[in-house]
Amino acid sequence: MSIKRIILNEMSYFGAGSRAVLSDEIKKRGFKKVFVVTDKDLVKFGIAGQVALVLSNAGIPFHIFCDVKQNPTVNQVKAGGNEFTASEADVIVAIGGGSSIDTAKAIGIIAANPEFANVVSLEGVADTKNKSIPIIALPTTAGTAAEVTINYVITDEENVKKMVCIDSNAIPILSIVDAELMVSMPKGLTAATGMDALTHAIEGYITKGAWEMSDMFELKAIEMIAKYLPAVVENPSDIEARDGMAMAQYIAGMGFSNVGLGLVHGMAHPLGAYFDIPHGIANALLLPIVMRYNASSSIDKYSNIAIAMGVNIYGLSKIEASHAAVDAVKALAVKVGIPERLRDLNVTEDGLEKLALSAFNDICTSGNPRVATLDEILTLYKKAF
């Protein structure tokens, strides 16, 4: 029997308004100054301010770094690292989606492991010796689960690639999953991040590294996303649905962070690197196409996916049930407004070959249950185009 491993946060809080515990946790842990990592939109629309108010009311000093952008880059991490050092803070509070939390992870790692200050050496499974500067993560989207994962993604601009970094030293020490911080998400972002979470759950369920405990997490996440995502896209102020999605994406992260992903992510990463397509949209568009490609290698699990998606598979053969699972995922993506073709996202047909090569070499691709050739990946991109 092979040895299994699972790594999770040491503590997490859930529920609307749970950000209120932040100040007590900071004081209890003896931290003196906070370095806030977020983005300008979250500052502009007052979301970061909701968290800053908790710090201010408790008399906790903080410095805000808000230069995080979609698909964060090596240079942004370096700038954030320099600002962190100058701030003399001893804890990082990340407020935002995957971009903010991933940036915080990279900053925290290079601050604690200066030999990796070039950032590019963090790609893959980095041999860091020290745990990150302590990170407390407050997600504002329900998709990436970056607050509970050992993974983070940084774009290497010089080599035009997304670096997937895997490091147990980077996991936040504390996560506060407060659905009230997610209410202002527009419908499009809600849909994209929600489908990102579904991609995590499905790929984490069928990846080569999956096992009983990760299967338990992923199936529950699929069931919750199928229930809550359409509701919250239809009514963004539905706090019950927001809270349901917040928990679902976290549960999906508990699984995939420990077992890996697959070809959907391998193909989505180059779309972000070359065409700056939001990660959730790239995943959502590709998911049904890659699921259909993988069906023959995961046919037993596809029946369970169909059931979790709310499909009645009574009387269906395994092949019919697998088709029903793919159809249900496709129908959900269409229902929440995900674009259906890469050409509609300004992807150029002459760029598909370089995308395929990059996807073929992506670290996530190796976890796919079916081994994909370069030509097969190119064919999948053409179907998506």
N, C-alpha and C positions, 0 to 999 in steps of 0.2 A: 504493500500500500504506500503510495507516495505521500510525502509530507505536505500538508496544507497550511496556509498562513492567512490571517486576516488582521488588518490594521484599521482602526477607527479612531475618531477623536476621543480624547480622554473624557470630554463632557460636551453635551449639546443641550440647548434649550429650544423649545418649540412653542408656537402659539402667538396669536395676535397680541402685540404689546410686549413681547418678551424682551425687547431691547432694554427694558427698564432694569434688567439684572446686570447690565454691562458695568456700571460704576462699582457695584459691590464686588463683582468678580475681579476687577482691576485692583481694587484696594486690598481684597483678600489675598491676592497673589503678590502684593508688594511692589507693583509697578508704579513708577513715578511720573513718567511722561509718555504720551501716546503719539505715534506717527500714523496719521490717517491716510490711507491710500484709497482714492476714489476717482471719479471722472467729473468733468466740468458740468455735464448735464445733470448729474445727481446733485451737484452743488446748486445749480441754477434753479432746479425745480423743488428744492427744499428737502429732498430725501436724506442727503447727507446731514443736513441741518437737524433732522429729527434725532439722529444719533449724537451729533455734536452737542445738542441740548442736554442730553443725559450726562455727558462729560462735564459740561459747563456747570450744571446744577450741583454736581458733586465736587466742584472745585479741582477737577483733574486737568492739568495743562495738556494741550495738544497742538500739533503742527499738521496742517493739511497739505498733502501732495495730490493734486488733481489733474495731472497731465496724462492720465491713462486714456488710451484710445482703443477702439475696436481692433482686435488682432494686435495686441501689444508687441512691441519690438525690442530687440536687444538694446538699442540706444535709449529707449524709454526706461528700461530697467536700470541701465547704468546711471542715468540722470536721477532716477529715484533713489538709487543706492547712495549716490553722493549727497543727496538732500537728507536722507536718513541719518547718515553719519554726522552731518552738520547740525541736525536737530537735537542730538544727544538724547533721543528717546530710547526707551528700553522695551517697548512693546509696539507691535503693529496692529492697527485695527483696519481691516479691509471692508469697505462698503461698496457693494456693486455686484455685477454679474461675474462671469468667468474671467473677463479681462482684468478687472480690478483685483480679484483674489489671486489670479495667476501672477500678476505683476507683483503683488505683495509677497507671494511665495518666493519668487526669484530674488527680490530685494532681500528678503530675510535670509535666504541661503547664502548669497554672496557676502552679506554683512558678517555672517558667522563663519564663512569659509572663503576668505579673501583670495585664495589660490584659484578660485573660479570666477574672478572678477570680470573676465572677458565675456562671460555669460554663455558663449557658444559651446564651451566645454561641458555645460550642463546637459546637453542633449543625450537622450537615452537614459541608461541607468548610471547616474553619476556617483562616483565613489567619494561622496562628501563625508567628512569625519564628524562634524558637529551638527547638532540640531539647529534648525532655523532660529533666528530671533523669534520669540514667541508671537504667534499670529492669532488674533481673534477675528473670525470671519462673520459678517452679517450680509447674507445674500439678498439682493434686491430683484433677482429674477428666479424663476422656478425652472431651471434647466440643466445647468452645468454640474451641479453638486460639488463644485470646487471646494466648498467648505468642509467636505468629508473625505476628499481624495488625496492620494499621494502623487497625483499627476499634475502637471501644468504645461501650458503650451505658449511658447514665445516665438515670434517671427524673426527669422534671420534675414534681414533685408538684403545684405550683400549677396547671399547665396539663394535668395528668393525661395525660402522654404520655411515651413512651420516645424519648429523643433518640439517634439514631444519629450518632456523631461519627467522621469520617474524616480522619485526619491522619498523614502519614508520619513526622512528628516524634515520634509517640507509641509507635512500635514499640520493644519492649524491645531492649536491646543484646545480651542474652544470655538463652538459654532452657536450662533444665535439666529434661529430661523423664524423670523417675524413676518408674518403675511402682510401686516400693515405697511411694510416697506415696499411691497410689491403692487399695491393697489393702483399706483399711477402708471404702471406699464401700459403702453398702447396695445391695441388688439394684435397688431402685427408682431410685435416683440413677444407678447404673451404666447401667441401661436408658435413662433419659431423656437422659443426656448422650451416650450412644452414638448414639441416634437423632438427636440434635442434630447430631452429626458427619456422619451419613448425609445429613441435610437440607442441610448445607453442601456436601457433595460433589455431590449431585444438582443442587441449584440452581446451584452454581458451574459445573457441566458444561453446563447448558442456558441459562444467562443470556445476555443479548445481548452482553455483553463477552467471552465465552469465546473462547479461541484455542488453538492447538496445545499450548503448554506447560501451560496451565491444564487442558486436557483430559487430558493425561497424568497430572497429579497427581490429578485428581478420580476418574478411572476406577480407578486403583490404590487410592485410599481406599475407594471403594465395595466393591471386591473384598475388601479386608482387613476392613472392618466386617462384611460378610456372613459372613465366616469366623470372626472372633474375638468379636463381640458376643454371640451365643447361648452361646458357651463360657464367657465370663466372667460372664454373668448366672447361668448354671447353677452355676458353681463360682467364687465371688469370689476365692478364694485362688490361682487358676491364674495364676501370674506370667507365663507365656509368653503367655497370652491378654491379660492386662493390658498387657504390653509391646506386643503387637500393636495393641491399641486405642489406646494412647498414641501410637504412631507414625502410625497411620491418621488420627487426628483432626488431628495436626500437618500431615500431607501434604494433607488437605482444606483446611486453613487456608492453606497455601502458594498454593493456587489461588484460593479465593474472595476472599481479602483483596485480590487484585490485579484481579479481574474483576467482583466484585459478586455479589448474590444475587437474590431474586425475591419472588414473591407470598406464599410460605409465611411468610417472615420478615416481610413487610409486614403479614400478618394476625396473626402471633404476637405482635408487639410490643404492640398494643393490649390483648391478653389479659393480658399482664404488667402493663401500666399500670393497667388498670381493675379487674382481678380477681386480681392478684398470682399468676397461674398461672406456675409455673416454666417458663422459656423452652424447655427441652428437651422437656417434655411438650407444650407448645403446638405446637411444630414437628412433633413426632412424630404427633400426632393429625391435624394438617392436611395433612401431606405426601402421603398417598395421594390425598386428595380433590383437592388442587391439581394433583398430577401428572396425574390423569385429565383435568382441565380443560385442561392444557397439552399433552396428547399430540399433538394434530393439528399443533402448531407445532414439535414437536421429534421427529417420528416416527423419523427415522433414528438419532438419538442414543438413543432409548428401546431400540432393539435392543441397543445396546452396554451400556446399563444392565442389561438383562435378563441378558446374558452375564456381566457383572461380579457380578451377584447369584447366579450359579450356575445359571441357567435354561438348559436345552437348547432353543434356538429353531430347531433344524433342522426344515425343512419348514413353518415358520410364516410367514404373510405379515407385512408390516411392522406392520399394524394389530394382528394377533394377538400379535406380539412386544411391542408397546407395552402391550397389556393384561396380558401376562405380567409385564412389568417392574413395573407398578403392583401387581399381585396379590402379587408377591414382596416388595415393600416393605411392603404391608399385612400379609402373613403374618408378617414379621419383627417388626413392631410388636406384633402380637397375641401372638406367642410370648414376647416379653420383658416382656409385661404392661402395655403402654401403654393407658390408658383410651381408649375408642372414641367417646365422646360428650361434647360440651361441657357438657351438662346435668348430667353426673356430676361436673363440676368446679365446681359452684355458679355457672356462668354463667347469667344470666337472659335469657329470650327477648326481653324488652323492651329489653335492652342491645345487641342485635345491630346495630341501625341506627347507633348511635354508634361501634361497633367498625368497621363497614364504612367509615364516613366517615374514621376515623382511618387505617385500612389503605390506603384510596385515596390518602391524602396522604403515606404513609410513603415515605421515600427508597428503600427496598429494592424497592418495588413497581415502580418505573420500570425495573428491570432484568429484569423478567419477560419471557420470550420471546413471550408473547401479551398484547396490551394489554387490560387488564381494566376494564370499566366499573364504576361504583359499584353498579349493580343486580346485576351478575354477582358482585361480591365479597359482597354481602349474601346472594345465593343460595348461595354456597359456605359462608358461616357457617351458614346454615340447614341445609344438608346435614350440617355437622359437629355441629350442635346435637342 
